[in-house]
Amino acid sequence: MFVPILLAALAAVFAYLIYLVLIAPKFNALQKIAGPPAVGLFKNHLYHVLDPKVSPQVHEFYVQKYGRSIRVQGVGPWDIRLLTLDPVSVAHVLKNSTIYEKPWQSRRLITSLIGCGMLAAEGQVHKRQRRVATPAFSIQNLRGLVPLVFNKGNELKDKWLKMIEASPEPLTIDVCHWVSRATFDVIGLAGFDYSFNAIENESNELFCAYKEMFEVAISQSNPMRTIFRIYMPFISSLLPDETLRTVYRCHKVIHRVAGHLIQEKKAKIEQGLKSGVPYAGKDLLSLLLKSNVATDLPEDQRISDEDILNNINTFMFAGSDTSSLSLTWTLLLLAQNPAMQDRLRAELFSVYSPSSSGTLADLTEDEIHSLHSAISNLPYLHNVVRECIRLIPPVHSSIRVATEDDEIPTSSPVYGRDGRPTEKRSVTVPKGSFVHVAVEGFNLDKSFWGEDAWEFQPDRWDNLPDKASQLPGLFSNTLTFSAGPRSCIGLRFSMIEIKTFLYILLTNCVFKPTEDKIQRANVVLTRPYIAGKFKDGSRCPIIVLPYKRKQVN
């Protein structure tokens, strides 16, 4: 009796798989739109659209041949996806975050590393977390973090100058590594009021735990193990590999040390409420905890201590890595364009020039705030920063999944399966379909930005094409910080960090390129690698010299 039932069940499963793999895709509405030819059972188009070494050319070719709404194949013939390079379509997808969510596979992988913070949460959970976190990122609160950013920028500059002085030859510095240490220090103090002291050394146990865990996220691990962790986490946890054991070990340190910090700050906030003298902590953790107990926040809108820790982990991951990569790419681009570097340095010196008897470290807090305001308003610096994050956005692309059938509007005709434009101005997206949002693709689209869109041209921002000025995006019509309800909450903080570090480093150092060819690789974020040395990890060597200003008599 049991055997026939088992055979019948297996036959049903087999029949369903046949339907899922071979039959259902033929009736998918996305099959009606144009796209590159099918590539076989176990091949896909993902490499071409996700690898920054080829993706600009691929995006340009696809738009010319298939229009701005393109059908691509994912991990198998059953995985039919929409790649959209249409501004109206992407605005619709990013605006309607309840219909277009991050895929559960991505969320499970993120959660396994840093918990279910704002990067992984969806729906009401994300709304509650964002509502509690938003006051912490107000202009007034971020202003309180400016002095610590200046202090860390100064510390990094002093470290480099000592290294240069001790070197008999022109010093080549792995800027990617050192800037990452500095931004970790910044986010440690800004996030926890906790000193990693990473610029000086890399021995702090909490710093090491975060660093190891984040390196797991970007390592080229066994893809089969990754699939097991996503689809069969129970089995994966029963048979953990070295990667998973590293994550477990890091989690223990983070929960112990950071968990203690949370309880410590909660006690200080509670004591302040009782005494009538509010706790004055300015770090993001303190501000999150204060916001979470605010009297105007309904009880059902508050978040747990675990959610607080998950979001601090999220700020650590997103805040340290994205800013450090933006700074790294900016310094490399300026090294490759010395005339632009000289021009920017001259502008930076126009707001403040340290005297021989004083340095930035001697400034009072009010003077630092005044200097930061002047730096923030420098036009060429602003152009350089936004040109860099346009040209090399840390997040190469994003993916969403439709939670229901939807009709996505388009700004241009949709091409049919035969490759010809139709009169239809929308794309039918079935429930469960993946939608690729090409962040880099939009930022580099020559139809919007001009024929020089792939070049580093900061002056373009003084005379932006009309088409570019109409693009969606939270920051300067780019998708670098995304758009809509899930746009980057840390935009202002990132700008403080990037502009401050550029000011301090460029007024003290000169950057020149080495003979190494630096390539871009999409490894969670767009990272620099030396051509032919990918296995050595992310590196960006730049020659750093002390800047000697000419004396004017």
N, C-alpha and C positions, 0 to 999 in steps of 0.2 A: 504493500500500500504506500509506504514512504517513498520508494524509488520512483514510481510513476509521477508522484506529486513533485518530487525534486526535479525530474526530467522536464516536467511541464513548466516549472518555474524557470529553469535554465533556458528553455526554449523561448519563453516570454521575454526574458531579459535579452537574449540574443536577437530576437525580432525587434525589440525596442532600440537596441544599439544600431541595427541595420537601418531602421527608420531614421534615427537621429543622425547617422553619419552620411547615408546615401540618399534618402528620400526627402526629409524635411528641408535641407538646404536648397533644394531645387524650387521650393515654394516660398522661400524667404523673399520679402519685398525688396530687400537690398540687391537681390540678383538682377533687378530691372535697371539698375543704374550702371554707368560705365566704370571700368576699372581695369587694372592689369590682368593678363590671362592667368587662369588657375595654374598653380605650380606643382601639383601633385599631392599625394595623400599626406606626406609628412614634411612638406616644405611650406613656407609662408612668405609674406611680403614684409614682415616686421623688421628684419634687419635693415632694409632699404629706407624705411620711414623713421627708424629710431637711432641710427648711427650717424652722429654729426659729421663724420668724414664724407658721407655721401648724401645725407638727407636734403641739404639745400638743392642740389642738382635734381634729386628724385622728385621733390615737391614741385619744382619748376616744371619738370617734364610732365608730371601727372596733370597739373593744372592746364597746361597747353593742350594735352591730348584728351583728357577725360573731364575737364571742367573742375569746379571747386568742391563738388560732392563726389567722393571717390570710394568705390567698393574695393576693399582689400581683404585678403585671406589671413586669418589668424593662425592658431596652432594646428588646425586641421580643416578639412572641407566643410565641416559643420559650423565652423567659427567664421561667419561672414560679418565683417565690420565696416563701419563708416569712418572714413578719414575726411574731416571737413576742413577746408581752407577758405570757407565763406564767412565773412564777418557777421552777417546776420544770423547764420546758423550757430556760430560759436557763442554769440551773445545770448541766444535762446537757451543753449545747453547749460551755460554757466549761471544764468539767471534762475533757471528752474531746477534748483538743487534737490528738490524733493522727488523729481522725476528722474534726474540723471545723478546717480550716486557713484561713489567710488566702488569698484567691484569688490565683492566680499573676499575674493582671493587676495587682493592688495591689502585690504583692511586686516585680514587675519595675519599676514606676514608682518605688517607694521606693528600690530598689537602684540605679537609674540616678542618683539624687540623692545618697544618703548611704551607699551600699554595703549589703552584706548583713549588717547587725548584728542585734541581737535583735528589732528592729521588723519585719524582713523574713524572718529565718531561720525554718525549720520543722524538725521532726523532730529527728534526732540533732545536727544543726548547732546548732539553738537550745539544746538541752540542754547541749552542751559550753560554749557561750558563756555561758549563764546560770550554770552551775556555777562557771566561772572568775570571773565578775563578782560573784557573791553575797557573798563575803567582803568586798569593797570597800564594800558597803552595810550592813555590820554596825553596830550601835549604837555600838560603841567607835570605829570608824573615822570614822563621821559626826560623832561628838562633836568630833573634831579639826578639823572644818571650820566649827564654830560661830563662832569668832572672825573668820574672813574674811567670813562672812555679815554679822556685826555691823559690820565695817569698811565694807563696801560699802553697807549700809543707812545708815550715818552719812554716807558720801560723797554719796549721793543726796539725803539730807535737807539737807546743807550746800549742795549745788548749788541745790536749790529755794529755800532761804531767801535765797541771794544773788540769784537771779532775781527773787524777790518784792521784795526790798529795792530793786533797781534799777528796778522798775516803778512809775510814778506812779499807775497804776490797779490795782484788784484783778486779780491775774494769773490767766489761764486757761492751764492746762498740759494738753498732750496726754499724759495719764497713761499711756496704752497705749504710746506711743513711749518715754517716759523709763523706765518700769519695765522695758521690754524691754531697754534698754541696760544697766540695772543687773543684771538676771538673766543677761545675756550675760557681764558682768564676773565674776559669781559662778561661773558654770559654767566660764568660762575658767580661773580660779584653782583651782576645785575639781576640774576635769577634767584640766587639763594642768599646773597650777602656772604658768600663762602669763597675763600681764597684757595684756588688750585695752585697758584704760583707756578704755572706751567711754562712761562717764559724763562724762568730761572732754571727749573728742572722738571722732569716728568715723572716724579716719584709719588705724588699724592694718590692715595688709594681710590678716592672717588673719581679723580681725573682718569686714572688708569682704567677703572671700570667702564666709564663712559666711552673712552677712546677705544678700548677693545671691543665693546659692544657695537659701536658704530663701524668699526673696521669689518666686523662680521657682516654688516649690512651691505658693504660695498665689495666684499671679497668675491672672487670667482669660485664659489663653492660648487659642489657636485649638484647639477641641476635635478637629478633624481631625488636627492635628499631634500631639496627645496620643495619639490612637488609633494613628497611625503609629508613635509611639515605643514603644507597648505591643505591638502586633501585628506590626509590621515594623521592628524596631530597626535592622536592617542597612541598609535603604533610608533610614531617617531619619538614620542616621549619615553616609551618603554625601551627603545633601542637607541639612546642618544649617541650621536657622533661627537667628535671633538668640538665642532662648531656649537652644537647645542649645549654641551657641557660648559663651554666658555660663556654663553649667554646666561645659563643658570647661575654660574659663579658671579658674574657681573650684577645680575639682578639682586643677589643676596647682599652685596656691598651697597648698592644703590638704595635698596629698601631699608637697610640698617642705618646708613649715614644720613641719607636724605629724609627718611621717615622720622629720624630723631630731630632733624632741623624743623620739620613741619610741626611736631608736637611742642618743640621749644618756642616757636613763634606763636603758635596758638595760645600758649600759656601767657606770653607777654601781651598779646592782644586782649585776652580776657582780663588780665590784671589791669591794663589800661582802661578798659571799660568800667571796671569796678572803682578805680581810683579817680576817674574823671580826667585823667591825663592820657590821651590816646597814644598808643605805641607809634613811634615816628619812623619805623622801618620803611625804606623806599624801594627795596628790592621787589621783583615781580612776585615772589612767593608771599611776602608780607601783604602786598597789595591785593593778591588773589584771595588770601584768607580774610582780609578786611572786607573786601567786596562780598564775600560769601556769607558774612554775618551781618551785612547792612540791614537796617530796619525796614528799608523800602523794598527788600527782596523777599517775595513770598517763600514760605518754607519749602513748597514743592519745586521751587526753581533753584534751590541750593544744590551743591555738588558735594560728593564725599571726599574724604582725605585721599582715597585712592585716585579719584579723578584729578585732584590737585597735583599729586605726584606724577601722574601720567602726563599732565600738561607741562609740568616743569621739565620732564624728560623730552617732551616734544619741542619745547623752547630750546633746550640744550642741543638737540639734533638739528633742528631747522635753523636756529639762530647762529650757531657756530659755523656750520658747514657752508650755508649759502653766502653769508657775508664774507667769509674767508676766501671762497672761490671767486666772488666778484672782485675783491681786492687783488687777488692773485692775477686774474686775467687783465685787470686794468693796468697793473704794474708791468705786465708783459707787453701789452699793447703800447704803453708809453715808452718802454725800452726799445721797441721796434720802430717807434716814431719820435726820434729825439727832438725834432723841431716843435712838435706838440707838447712834449715834456717840458722843454724850456719855456714855452709860452704859458703853460699852466703854472710852472714854478714862479714865474714873474708875477702872475696874478695873485698867487698865494702870498707872496711877499708884500703885496700892496696893502694887505689888511693888517699885518703885524710883522715887524722885523725885530727879532730879539737883539738887544744891545750886547756889547761885549761883557758887560757886568751883570747881565741878567738872562734868564732862560725861561722857557714855558713853565718849568717846574716852580718858578718863583711867583707865578701869577696867583692872585686871590681867586676865590670861587666866583665872585662877581665878574672879575676880569675874564675868567674862562668862559662864562656865559656870554659876555659881550663879544669875545673873539669868535665863539661858535656861531653866534647870530650873523656876524660878518662873513664867516666862511660859508654858511648855508646859502647866502644870497649872491655868491660869486657866480656870474653867468657862465664863464667858460668851464669852471669846475663842474657845474650842474650839467652842462652839455657833455663833458667827458664821461661823467658817471652814467648818465642815461644812455649814451651811445654804447658804452661797454656792455651794460646789461641788456640792451637791445640786440647787440651783435652776438653775445655769448650768454644767453640766459642760463642761470644755474639749473633750472628745471627745463629740460629739453622739450618735454611734451607731457601731456596728462591724458588720463583715460577715464571715461565714465561708462556706466551701464544703464540702459533704459529700464526702469522698474515697471513701465507700462507701455502699451502701444502709443506712439506719438507721431505727429506730423511736424517736422522741423522746417521752418521757413528758410528760404534762400534769397540772396540778393541777385543771383544770376541764374540763367536757365540750367536745368539739370540735364546732363547728357544721358541718353538711353544706352541700353546694352550694345547697340550697334555703333556707339561712339559719336552719334549725332546729337546736337542740342535739341531739346524738346521745349514745349511751351510751359511745362510744369515748373513752378517756383516753390517747390517743397519736396522733402524727402520723407518717405514713409519708413519709420524705424520700428521694427517689432520689439515687443518686450523681451528683455534678455540680451539685446544686441549691444556690443561695445561700440563706443564712439571715441575716436582719437581726436584730441584737441592739440594741434601742432603749434606749441608755443613758439619754438624757433622758426617754424614755417611761416607764421604770421609776421614775426619780427624781421624776417629776411626777404619778404615777398617784394620782388622788384616792381610789381604792378602798383604797389602802394608807396614804397619808399624810394623808387627810382632805380636806374640802372646800376648805381653804385651801392646798392643795398647791402652787398656782402663785404663792403670795405668799411674801415674805421674812419669815419668822417664826423667829428663832433660838431662842426659848423653847420651840418644839415639841419640842426634844431633851430637855427635862426631863420630858416626859410623852409619850413616843413611843407611837403606836398599836401594838397587838400585831402586826397584820399587817405593819407596816413593820419591826418588829424581827426578823421572820423572813425578810426578803428576802436573797438572796445578794449578796455584794459584799465586796471586800477591806477597805473602809473604811466604817464606820458604816452598814452595810446599804444603801449606794449602789453603783452600778456605775461611779462616776466613775473609780476606779482599777482597774476590771475585776475579775476573779475567776479562780480556777483557776491552772493552771501558767503562763499568760502574763500574769498580773496585773502591775501596775506595780512594778518593782523599786526605783524611786526614791521611793516613798511617804514614807518617813521624811525624806529629804532635802528633799522638797517642803514638808513640814510645818515643818521648821526655817526654811526660806527665807520662807514665807508669814507665819508667826507673828512672826518677828524683824522683818521689814520693816513689818508692821502696827504692832508695838510702837513702833518708832522714828519712823515717819511720823505716827502718830496722837498721840503725846505731844509733837509739835513743830508739827503743822499741823492746820488745820481744812479740811474738804472740803465744798464746796457745789456743787449742780448748776448747769449753765448752762441757757439756754433751748433748746439743741439737743435734739432727740429722738434718743436712741441706740437703734439696732436691733441685733438679733443676726443674724449671718449665718454659715452653716456653710461656711467656706472652709478646708478641711482640719481646722481647729479652729473652735470657736464664737468669733467675733471681733466687736468692737463697730464699728459704722459709723454715721455721721450720716445720718439719714433724708434721702433725696434727693441724697446726695453719695457714693454708693457708689464712683464712679470715682476719688474722692480717696484711696481706700485706707482701711485700718483706722485709726480714730481714736476717742479717748474724751476730749473736753475736759471738765475739771473746774476750778472755781475753787478755788485753793489759797491759804489765808491763814495767816499765822504764828499759832500758838496762844499766847495770853498768859494764863498762870495767875493767878488772883486771889490776892493776898497775904492771908494770914490773920494778923491781929495777935494 
